[in-house]
């Protein structure tokens, strides 16, 4: 795993990874109706960012992915108008992305919780 010291570097690299997923989804949208699966390719971007940038990069990619998916695929075109189902789906994605980032970056479970589960 590459370690980048700067938050700005992590943000920039995570943004590039997420933008690549977004552009691919926008290109595939006319044929695959990406509004039906708004997080599909972002589920690949988050682990990639977590692998290369660590937990912080994975969480940054998760937040960016959630914002882009909500704006481009969940709400009415090009708006941020609240939608209960859309907000719920986005919050679930954020929770999964954070958990995935933690697991991939090597912090599976705190040691105390792991010992407690083994009993």
C-alpha positions as CSV (number, residue, x, y, z in Angstrom):
1,X,0.0,0.0,0.0
2,X,1.4,3.4,-1.0
3,X,1.4,5.9,1.9
4,X,0.7,9.5,0.9
5,X,1.4,12.0,3.7
6,X,-0.7,14.8,2.4
7,X,-4.5,15.1,2.7
8,X,-4.5,17.1,-0.5
9,X,-2.7,14.3,-2.3
10,X,-5.2,11.7,-0.9
11,X,-8.1,13.8,-2.0
12,X,-6.8,14.4,-5.4
13,X,-6.0,10.7,-6.1
14,X,-9.3,9.6,-4.6
15,X,-11.1,12.2,-6.8
16,X,-9.3,10.8,-9.9
17,X,-10.4,7.2,-9.1
18,X,-14.0,8.2,-8.4
19,X,-14.2,10.5,-11.5
20,X,-13.0,7.5,-13.6
21,X,-15.9,5.4,-12.3
22,X,-18.3,8.3,-12.8
23,X,-17.3,8.9,-16.4
24,X,-17.6,5.2,-17.1
25,X,-21.0,5.1,-15.6
26,X,-22.2,8.2,-17.5
27,X,-20.9,6.6,-20.7
28,X,-22.8,3.3,-20.0
29,X,-25.9,5.0,-18.8
30,X,-27.7,5.1,-22.1
31,X,-27.5,1.4,-22.5
32,X,-27.5,0.0,-18.9
33,X,-29.7,2.6,-17.2
34,X,-27.3,3.2,-14.3
35,X,-30.1,4.9,-12.3
36,X,-31.2,1.4,-11.4
37,X,-27.8,0.6,-9.9
38,X,-26.4,4.1,-9.0
39,X,-23.4,2.8,-6.9
40,X,-22.4,-0.1,-9.2
41,X,-18.9,1.1,-10.3
42,X,-18.4,3.2,-7.2
43,X,-18.2,-0.1,-5.3
44,X,-15.0,-0.7,-7.2
45,X,-13.6,2.8,-6.7
46,X,-13.8,2.7,-2.9
47,X,-11.7,-0.5,-2.4
48,X,-9.2,0.7,-5.0
49,X,-8.8,4.0,-3.1
50,X,-8.6,2.1,0.2
51,X,-5.9,-0.2,-1.1
52,X,-3.7,2.5,-2.5
53,X,-4.4,5.3,0.0
54,X,-5.4,3.6,3.2
55,X,-8.5,4.2,5.3
56,X,-8.6,7.9,4.8
57,X,-8.4,7.6,1.0
58,X,-11.2,5.0,1.1
59,X,-13.4,7.2,3.2
60,X,-12.8,10.2,0.9
61,X,-13.7,8.1,-2.1
62,X,-16.8,6.9,-0.3
63,X,-18.0,10.4,0.3
64,X,-17.2,11.6,-3.2
65,X,-18.9,8.6,-4.7
66,X,-22.0,9.1,-2.6
67,X,-22.2,12.8,-3.7
68,X,-21.7,12.0,-7.4
69,X,-24.2,9.0,-7.3
70,X,-26.8,11.1,-5.5
71,X,-26.4,14.0,-7.9
72,X,-26.2,12.2,-11.2
73,X,-28.2,9.0,-10.7
74,X,-30.5,9.2,-7.7
75,X,-32.2,12.6,-7.8
76,X,-34.0,14.2,-10.7
77,X,-31.5,15.3,-13.3
78,X,-28.8,17.7,-12.0
79,X,-30.4,18.5,-8.7
80,X,-29.8,17.7,-5.0
81,X,-33.5,17.7,-4.0
82,X,-34.1,15.4,-1.1
83,X,-35.7,12.0,-1.7
84,X,-36.3,9.7,1.2
85,X,-35.5,6.5,-0.6
86,X,-32.5,8.0,-2.3
87,X,-31.1,9.4,0.9
88,X,-31.6,6.0,2.6
89,X,-29.7,4.2,-0.2
90,X,-26.9,6.8,-0.1
91,X,-26.5,6.4,3.7
92,X,-26.3,2.6,3.4
93,X,-23.7,3.0,0.7
94,X,-21.7,5.4,2.9
95,X,-21.8,2.9,5.8
96,X,-20.7,0.1,3.6
97,X,-17.9,2.2,2.0
98,X,-16.6,3.2,5.4
99,X,-16.7,-0.4,6.7
100,X,-15.0,-1.6,3.5
101,X,-12.3,1.1,3.8
102,X,-11.6,0.0,7.4
103,X,-11.4,-3.7,6.5
104,X,-9.2,-3.2,3.5
105,X,-6.8,-0.8,5.2
106,X,-5.9,-3.5,7.7
107,X,-8.0,-2.5,10.8
108,X,-10.3,-5.5,10.8
109,X,-11.4,-5.3,14.4
110,X,-10.0,-3.7,17.5
111,X,-8.1,-6.4,19.5
112,X,-10.5,-6.3,22.4
113,X,-13.5,-7.0,20.2
114,X,-11.7,-9.8,18.5
115,X,-10.8,-11.4,21.8
116,X,-14.3,-11.1,23.0
117,X,-15.7,-12.7,19.9
118,X,-13.3,-15.7,20.3
119,X,-14.8,-16.6,23.7
